[in-house]
Amino acid sequence: MISLPRDRMDQVVKRFDMLEAQMAAGPEPDAYVKMASEYADMQEMVAKIRALRAAEGEASDLEGMLEDKATDAEMRALAEADLPGVEERIEALQQAIQVLLLPKDAADEKNAILEIRAGTGGDEAALFAGDLFRMYERYAAEKGWRFEMVSASDGDAGGFKEIVASVSGKGVFAHLKFESGVHRVQRVPATEAQGRIHTSAATVAVLPEAEEVDIDIRAEDIRIDTMRASGAGGQHVNTTDSAVRITHLPTGIMVVQAEKSQHQNRARAMQILRAKLYDMERSRAAEERSESRKSQVGSGDRSERIRTYNFPQGRLTDHRINLTLYKLDRVMEGELDEVVDALIADHQSKLLADMRED
């Protein structure tokens, strides 16, 4: 049986009951919204804690019947038949609660900024960047998320040299955060007359979208420049000075937005800058917390090759967890759940191992 922190479980249930009572008392709307959000987040854990307590009570009753010499043969047989199933239920509930009690990433419920850049491989890399963009767009649609292109720079032969999207919905960053890194593709380009397989790559960065309360950007720390630029992807010439470049002076981070509306460009550029600064702060804090045993899956190291897409063999391999799937066509259509779930499970197992070591 798994050893669980019973005092912490008691605190969770007590807090849940208190929230329920406070919400029933009719607080102010703002306070109610905050309480309701916390209440909803705790519902699954509390339901499992209560189910565990009920199952443990059931197991205790059955064990008592087996230990009692006065129990008749028929009741003893029923208890012996029921006990293994109850014990299995207890173990499953303990495992689920253990995962729910793991330290939460404060950014998991945030929306995300998705950046995809063509890497080595020239035109083929740009085409692959476009394929990855469509894969994530389809995955977002499957999840019911809102997926909106923010900016794009077209490739010379199709695809994108760089493309940025905003993804919003429930649990977006929790599901996409392990996508950061170098994605490698192996396939025969359409322009390859000899049928030779080429290897190219694209880099993906997933940044949690930060609120103003997360990152305070002082006016004196940024420089805003406006310039004449084309529209999205360089397709439509814009004759006004609407493009915006924001430079964060302390870090040197630069963000350029070149859509039609200068006001929208400034807002978008600040949104992306805030996400980059928040990501930088999260990475620094993670390094300080765990210098010697940083989780490979959770590192978000965008110089690390994380996955290979082999089209001739229809094979996808995630190198961090040694996962290989022979259904690349379906993955490219947005069926990413099997990969994402495996990455999340691996990350959770590492967190559990770290907790046991501590």
C-alpha positions in Angstrom: 0.0 0.0 0.0 1.1 3.6 -0.7 1.9 5.9 2.2 -0.1 9.1 1.8 0.2 12.3 3.9 -3.1 11.9 5.8 -2.9 15.3 7.5 -2.6 17.0 4.2 -5.6 15.1 2.9 -7.6 16.1 6.0 -6.6 19.8 5.3 -7.8 19.6 1.7 -11.2 18.2 2.7 -11.6 20.8 5.5 -10.7 23.6 3.1 -13.2 22.2 0.5 -16.0 22.1 3.1 -15.2 25.6 4.3 -15.4 26.9 0.7 -18.7 25.2 0.2 -20.1 26.8 3.3 -18.8 30.3 2.4 -20.2 30.0 -1.2 -23.6 29.0 0.2 -23.6 32.1 2.4 -23.7 34.4 -0.7 -20.4 36.4 -0.8 -19.7 39.3 -3.1 -19.5 38.4 -6.8 -15.7 38.8 -7.1 -15.1 36.7 -4.0 -17.6 34.1 -5.2 -15.8 33.7 -8.5 -12.4 33.2 -6.7 -13.9 30.7 -4.3 -15.7 28.8 -7.1 -12.5 28.5 -9.0 -10.6 27.0 -6.1 -13.6 24.8 -5.2 -13.7 23.4 -8.8 -9.9 22.7 -8.7 -10.3 20.7 -5.5 -13.4 18.7 -6.5 -11.6 15.7 -8.1 -9.1 15.3 -5.2 -11.8 15.5 -2.5 -14.0 13.0 -4.4 -11.1 10.6 -4.5 -10.2 11.1 -0.9 -13.8 10.4 0.2 -13.9 7.4 -2.1 -10.7 6.1 -0.5 -12.0 6.6 3.0 -15.2 4.7 2.1 -13.2 1.8 0.5 -10.8 1.6 3.5 -13.9 1.4 5.8 -15.3 -1.4 3.6 -12.0 -3.3 3.7 -11.8 -2.9 7.5 -15.3 -4.3 7.9 -14.5 -7.3 5.6 -11.2 -8.0 7.5 -13.2 -7.8 10.8 -15.6 -10.4 9.5 -12.7 -12.7 8.5 -11.0 -12.3 11.9 -14.3 -12.9 13.8 -14.6 -16.6 14.6 -18.3 -16.2 14.9 -18.7 -15.3 11.2 -20.6 -18.2 9.4 -19.1 -20.0 6.4 -21.3 -18.2 3.8 -20.5 -14.7 5.1 -16.8 -15.6 5.3 -16.8 -16.8 1.7 -18.4 -13.6 0.6 -15.9 -11.5 2.5 -13.0 -13.5 1.0 -14.4 -12.9 -2.5 -15.0 -9.2 -2.0 -11.8 -8.2 -0.2 -9.3 -8.4 -3.2 -11.5 -6.1 -5.3 -11.8 -3.6 -2.5 -8.0 -3.7 -2.0 -7.4 -3.1 -5.7 -9.8 -0.1 -5.6 -7.9 1.3 -2.6 -4.6 1.0 -4.4 -5.9 2.7 -7.5 -7.4 5.6 -5.5 -4.1 5.9 -3.5 -2.1 6.2 -6.8 -4.6 8.8 -8.2 -4.4 10.9 -5.0 -0.6 10.7 -4.9 -0.5 12.2 -8.4 -3.1 14.9 -7.4 -1.0 15.8 -4.4 2.2 16.4 -6.5 3.6 20.0 -6.5 1.6 22.0 -9.1 3.2 24.0 -11.8 1.7 27.5 -11.3 1.7 28.0 -15.1 -0.2 24.8 -16.0 -3.6 26.4 -16.3 -2.3 29.4 -18.3 -2.7 30.0 -22.0 0.4 29.8 -24.1 2.4 31.5 -26.9 3.6 29.0 -29.4 6.6 29.9 -31.6 7.8 27.7 -34.4 11.0 28.5 -36.3 12.5 26.7 -39.3 16.0 25.3 -38.4 18.5 23.5 -40.5 17.3 22.3 -43.9 16.4 25.4 -45.9 13.1 25.2 -47.7 12.3 21.8 -46.4 12.7 23.1 -42.8 10.2 25.9 -43.5 7.7 23.4 -45.0 8.1 21.2 -41.9 7.5 24.3 -39.6 4.2 24.7 -41.5 3.4 21.1 -40.9 4.0 21.4 -37.2 1.9 24.6 -37.0 -1.0 22.7 -38.6 -0.5 19.7 -36.3 -0.8 21.9 -33.3 -3.7 23.8 -34.8 -5.6 20.5 -35.3 -4.7 19.3 -31.8 -6.0 22.6 -30.3 -9.3 22.1 -32.3 -9.6 18.6 -30.8 -9.1 20.0 -27.3 -11.6 22.8 -27.9 -9.0 25.5 -27.5 -8.8 28.8 -29.3 -5.9 28.9 -31.7 -5.0 32.3 -33.2 -2.0 33.2 -35.5 -0.2 36.2 -34.1 2.5 36.7 -36.7 4.2 34.8 -39.6 7.2 35.0 -41.9 6.6 32.9 -45.1 9.1 30.5 -46.4 10.4 31.0 -49.9 8.9 27.7 -51.2 6.0 27.5 -48.7 5.7 26.9 -45.0 7.1 29.4 -42.6 10.5 30.7 -41.6 8.8 31.7 -38.3 5.3 31.6 -37.1 3.8 32.6 -33.7 0.3 31.6 -32.4 -1.7 32.3 -29.2 -3.4 29.2 -27.7 -6.0 29.7 -25.1 -8.3 27.3 -23.2 -8.3 24.9 -20.2 -4.9 23.3 -19.3 -3.2 24.6 -22.5 0.3 25.1 -21.0 0.1 21.8 -19.0 -0.4 19.9 -22.3 1.9 21.9 -24.6 4.9 22.7 -22.3 6.8 19.5 -23.2 6.8 20.4 -26.9 9.6 22.9 -26.5 12.8 21.8 -28.3 14.2 20.8 -31.6 11.8 18.6 -33.8 13.7 16.7 -36.5 12.1 15.4 -39.7 13.3 12.7 -42.1 11.5 12.5 -45.5 11.9 12.8 -49.2 11.3 16.4 -50.3 8.9 17.0 -53.2 11.8 18.6 -55.2 14.1 15.6 -54.7 14.4 13.8 -58.1 16.5 10.9 -56.8 14.2 10.0 -53.9 16.8 10.6 -51.3 15.7 11.2 -47.7 16.7 14.6 -46.3 16.9 15.6 -42.6 15.8 19.0 -41.5 14.6 20.5 -38.3 12.3 23.2 -36.7 12.5 24.6 -33.2 9.4 24.9 -31.1 9.1 27.2 -28.0 6.0 27.1 -25.8 5.8 30.0 -23.4 3.1 30.4 -20.6 1.1 33.6 -21.2 1.8 36.0 -18.4 -0.6 38.4 -16.8 0.5 41.9 -15.6 0.4 40.6 -12.1 3.0 37.9 -13.0 5.5 40.2 -14.6 5.8 44.0 -14.0 7.4 45.7 -17.0 8.6 49.2 -16.1 8.1 51.9 -18.7 11.8 53.0 -18.4 13.0 49.4 -19.1 11.6 49.3 -22.6 12.2 51.1 -25.9 9.4 51.1 -28.5 10.2 51.8 -32.1 7.7 52.0 -35.0 8.7 51.3 -38.6 7.2 50.6 -42.0 6.6 47.0 -42.7 4.5 44.5 -44.6 1.6 42.6 -43.2 1.3 39.0 -42.0 3.8 36.8 -43.7 5.0 39.6 -45.9 2.1 39.3 -48.3 0.4 42.7 -48.1 2.4 45.9 -48.3 1.4 48.3 -45.6 2.1 51.9 -46.4 1.9 53.2 -42.8 4.4 53.0 -40.1 2.5 50.4 -38.2 5.1 47.8 -37.3 6.2 47.9 -33.7 9.5 46.7 -32.2 9.8 46.6 -28.4 13.2 46.1 -26.8 13.5 45.1 -23.1 16.7 47.0 -22.2 17.8 45.0 -19.1 17.7 41.6 -20.9 18.0 42.7 -24.6 14.9 40.7 -25.5 13.4 42.1 -28.7 9.9 41.5 -30.0 8.6 42.7 -33.4 5.0 42.8 -34.5 4.1 43.8 -38.1 0.3 43.4 -38.6 -1.9 46.2 -39.9 -2.9 47.9 -36.6 -0.2 49.7 -34.7 -2.3 49.5 -31.5 -2.8 45.8 -31.9 0.9 45.3 -32.7 1.9 47.1 -29.5 -0.5 45.0 -27.4 0.7 41.8 -29.0 4.3 42.7 -28.7 3.9 43.4 -25.0 2.0 40.1 -24.6 4.9 38.2 -26.1 7.5 40.1 -24.2 5.7 39.5 -20.9 5.6 35.7 -21.8 9.3 35.6 -22.6 10.3 37.4 -19.4 8.0 35.1 -17.4 9.5 32.1 -19.0 13.0 33.4 -18.2 12.1 33.9 -14.6 10.5 30.4 -14.4 13.7 28.9 -15.9 15.9 30.7 -13.4 13.8 29.7 -10.5 13.8 26.0 -11.6 17.6 26.0 -11.9 17.9 27.4 -8.4 15.5 24.8 -7.0 17.1 21.8 -8.6 20.6 22.4 -9.9 21.7 18.7 -9.8 18.6 16.9 -10.9 16.6 18.9 -13.4 13.9 16.8 -15.1 14.8 16.3 -18.8 11.2 16.3 -19.9 10.4 19.4 -18.0 13.5 21.4 -18.8 12.1 23.2 -21.9 15.6 23.3 -23.3 15.0 24.5 -26.9 18.5 23.4 -28.0 17.7 19.8 -27.3 16.5 17.4 -30.0 13.4 16.0 -28.5 11.5 14.2 -31.3 12.0 12.7 -34.8 9.3 12.4 -37.5 10.3 9.7 -39.9 7.9 9.9 -42.9 9.2 6.9 -45.0 8.6 4.6 -42.0 5.5 6.4 -40.7 7.4 6.6 -37.3 7.4 9.2 -34.5 10.1 8.8 -31.8 10.2 11.0 -28.7 13.8 10.6 -27.5 13.3 11.8 -24.0 11.1 8.9 -23.0 12.0 6.4 -25.7 8.5 6.4 -27.1 8.0 5.2 -30.7 4.7 5.2 -32.5 4.0 3.9 -36.0 1.1 6.2 -36.8 2.8 9.4 -37.9 0.0 10.3 -40.3 -2.5 10.4 -37.5 -0.1 12.4 -35.2 0.3 15.0 -38.0 -3.5 15.2 -38.1 -3.5 16.4 -34.5 -3.7 13.1 -32.6 -1.1 14.0 -30.1 -2.8 12.8 -26.9 -0.8 9.5 -26.7 2.5 11.4 -26.9 1.4 14.2 -24.5 -0.1 11.8 -22.0 3.1 9.7 -22.0 5.3 12.8 -21.4 3.0 14.0 -18.5 3.1 10.5 -16.9 6.9 10.4 -17.2 7.2 13.8 -15.6 4.9 12.8 -12.8 6.9 9.6 -12.1 10.0 11.8 -11.8 8.3 14.1 -9.4 7.2 11.1 -7.3 10.8 9.7 -7.3 12.1 13.1 -6.2 9.5 13.3 -3.3 10.5 9.8 -2.1 14.2 10.8 -2.1 13.4 13.9 -0.1 
